[in-house]
C-alpha cells in the first residue's frame, strides 16, 4: 500500500510549499489538493458532509498554482488534484496546465478528476448539472487528444475544435494517470470509459466498496483492458479497513490533513507517518 495526504490549501493555512516539504520528508508517496473556484452565497445543494460547509471551501487556492509551488520545493513526491472539477474548466486551457505541471514536476502529476457536487457552482460556470457527466467525458477525451497528438482535433456533442497545435506535451506517456473520483452509480462506467484508476471517497460500507472494487477489476478483465488502480481518497487511518480494501485491489490510501497552520499540519503528518510505518 502506498500512502499519500491531501489538504485544502488556503490563504490562512499552512502553505503548499510547507506541506509538500514536510510530506516528502516523512516519506509520503503523494500529495493532493482539491478545487473549488468559489462557493455561491445562496446555495441549495446540500453538503455531503451532512453539516455546515466548512470555511476552507471558500478559501481554497487554485490547485495548479498550489501544486506548481509544491513541485518547485520537492523532488520525489507525486502531486495530484483531488479532484479537478473539469466540468467547470475549458479543456484546452486545462490540457495546457496539466502538461505544464507534469513537465515542470518531472513527470510527477496525478490527474484526479470529478464532476463535482455543488450545482450552483457549476451553473455559475455555464455548466448544466444534468449534463455534467457527458461533459466530463468529452473534456477528458479532448484533453487526451491534445496531450497525445501533434495536431489534435475533437468533435463531440459538448466539445468541438478543429486541429490545433499545443505544447508542451506531458512527460508521462501517453499522459498523466487519470483518477476518476466519485461514488455514484455510474462511476465504474466512467472509470472504464476514460480513467486509469478509481478514487472512491466514502468508506461507511467497506463490504459494498470491496464488492465494487472486485466488480471493476472483473469488468476490466472482461473488456480486455488494463485493470484500473484504486486510490482510497480521504480514508481514515484504520489498519483493518485499509487491509480489507488492499486485499481486493486498492493500492493507495490518501489521508486528510487539517486545514490549519504549519505546526498542526506537521503534527498530523507525524501521526500519519507513524501509522504508515506500523502498517507496513
N, C-alpha and C positions, 0 to 999 in steps of 0.2 A: 504494500500500500504506500502510495506517495501522499505527502501531507502538504497542504497549502493553507493560506489565510486570505481573508477578504475583509475589506473595510470601506466605509463611506468616507473618502477624504473630503474635508470641508475647510472653510476659511477659519474655523475655530478649533480644529482637531490637530492631532499630530500631522506633520506634513508627509506627502507621499515619499519624499526622499528619506526622511527619518524612518518611516515604517519599512520601506524597502530594504534599507541597510540593515536594520535590526532583524528583519525576517531572514535575509540571506545569511547573516552572521550565525543565526541559530539553526541553519540547515534546512529551512523550509524549501520545498521544491517550487512553489508557485505563489503568486500574489495577484489577487483580483480586485478590481474596482468596478462598482456599478455605475449606472447612468440614470439621471433624471434631469432633463433640460430645465424644468420648472415644475412647480406644483400649483395648479389653479386654486385660487382662493375659494371660489364656490365649487365644491366637489361633492357629487352624489355617489361616486364609485366607492364602495367600501374597501377599507384597507384589509388585506388578507391576514394581517397580524391580529385582527379582532379587537383593536383598541384605537386610540387616537394616533394619527400618523405622527411618527417621531420627527423631531425638529430637523434632524440631519438630512431628511429627504429634500428639504427646501434649500439646503446649502451645499449640495454636492458639486464638487469640481467636475469639469469636463474630463471624462475618463482618458481620452487620448493624450491630452495635455499632461494629466497627472502621471500616466504611465510613461510618457516620454521623459519626464523628470526622474521617475524611478529608474528608467533604463540607464540614464547617464551616471547614476550613483551605484550601480551594481554590475556584476559580471556574469553571474550564473543563473539567478532565479528567473523562472518563467513568469511572464507578465500577461495578464488576461483581463478582458472585460467580463463582468459578471453581474448583469448582462448589458450588452449594447442593444439599445432599442432601435433596431433597423427600420421599423415601420415609421419612425419619426425622422429618418435621415435620407438625404439624397444619396443614391447608391454610387454615383460616380465620385463624388467627394469622399464618401466613406471608404471606397476602394483605395483611393489615394492615401488616406490616413492610415489604413491598415498596412498597406505596403510600405509606407514611410516608416512607421513604427517598427515593423518587422526588420526592415533594413537597419535602422539606427540601433536596434537592440541586438543585432547579430543573430536574427532568427529565433527570438525568444518569445514571440507573441502567440497567445491563445485567444481565438475569436469566439467568446461566448456571446450568443445572440438570443433574442426572445422578442415576442410580440407585445409584451407589457400588459399591465392590468388597469392603468389609470385612463379611463375612457375620455375624460375631459382633456387630459394632457395630449392624447392622440389627436383629438379634434382640433386643438389649437395649432397643430402642425398640418392640418388639412387632410388627416387620415380618417377614413370611415372605419370605426372599430369593427363593423360587421365584415369588412374585407381584409382585416389585418393579417390573417394567416396566409392568404393567397398573395398579398403584397409582400410579406416577408420572404416567401419562397422566391418570387421573381427578383426581388432586390438582391438576394444572396446569389442566385444563379447569374444575374447580371454582373455582380462583383467577381465571381469566379471567372467569367469570360474576360473581364478586364485584366485580372491577375495572370491569366494563362495564355492570352493571345496578343500578338503584336498589333493587330488591327481588330479590335474587339467590337462586336455588334450584338445587340439583343433586341428581340421583338416579342413582347408578351402583352397581356391584357392591361397590366398596370405600369410596366416599364418598357420603354422602347427607345432605342437610339441606333443610328447607322454607324458604320465603322469609325472608331476613334483611336487615337494614339494616347497612351497614358503610361508613363513611367514615374517612379521605379516599379519594378515587379518585386514581389516578396522574395526574401531569401529562401524561405522554406518552399519546397516543391511538393505538389503543384501550387500549394498556398498554405497559409497557417491553418491549423485544425479548426473546424467549425464545431463548437459545442452548443447544442440546442437545449436551451433551458425550458422548464415548464413541467407541469404535472397534469395537464388536461387530457381529455380522452383521445385526442388526435396526435399527441406529441410523438409517439413512436413512429407514426406515419411520416412526420416531418423529419425525424432523425434519419430514417431510411431514405427519404427523398433527397435531402441535401446536406445532411450532417455527417460529421466524423465521430461524434460522441453525443451521449445524452447527459444532461446535467440536471437531475432532479433536485428539488429544493424543499421537500417536505418528508418527514420521517415519523409521522404519527402512526403509520401502519406498516411496520417493517416487512411483514409477511407478504402483503399485497405488493409492496415495492420490489421485493425479491422476485415475486412472480412476474412482474412486468420486465425486470431485467432479463430473466430467463426467456421470456417471450420475445424480447428484442433480439437476443442472440439467435434464437431459433429462426425467426423470420429472416434475419440477415443470411444465415446459412442456406435457407431455402431459396433465397434470391440470388445466391452465388456471389455475394458482395462481402467485403471485409466486415468482421464483427465490430460494431461501434464500441468505443470505450465508454466508460461510465464514470463521471465525476460527481461525487456527493457534495452538493454545494450548501454550505451552512449547516453541515451535520453537527450534532452535539458530540463532544469528546467522550463517547461511551464505547468502551472496548468491545462489549458484547454485540452491540448494534453494528459497529463497523466490521467486526469479524464476520457476522452473518451476511452482510452485503458484499464483503470482499469474496466470500466463498462462492457467490453466484456471479461474480464478474466485475464488481466495482474496483477501480484501480487508483482513484484519487479521492481523498477526503479534504474538504476545504472548511476551515473553521472561521466564524465571525470574530473579529476584534472589536473592542468598544470604540465608539466614535468620540474619543476623548483626547487628552493631551499625551505627549510622548511618554511620560512616566507611567501612566496607566496602560498604555499600549505595550510598553516594554514588559511590564509585569505580566500582562496577559500572554505575551509571546513566550515568556519564560515558562509559564504554567503549561502552555500547549506544547512547547518543545519537550518538556519533561514527559508529558503524556505520550508524545510520538516516540520518544526513546524507549519508554516502558512497553509500548505496544509492539514495537519492532523487536 
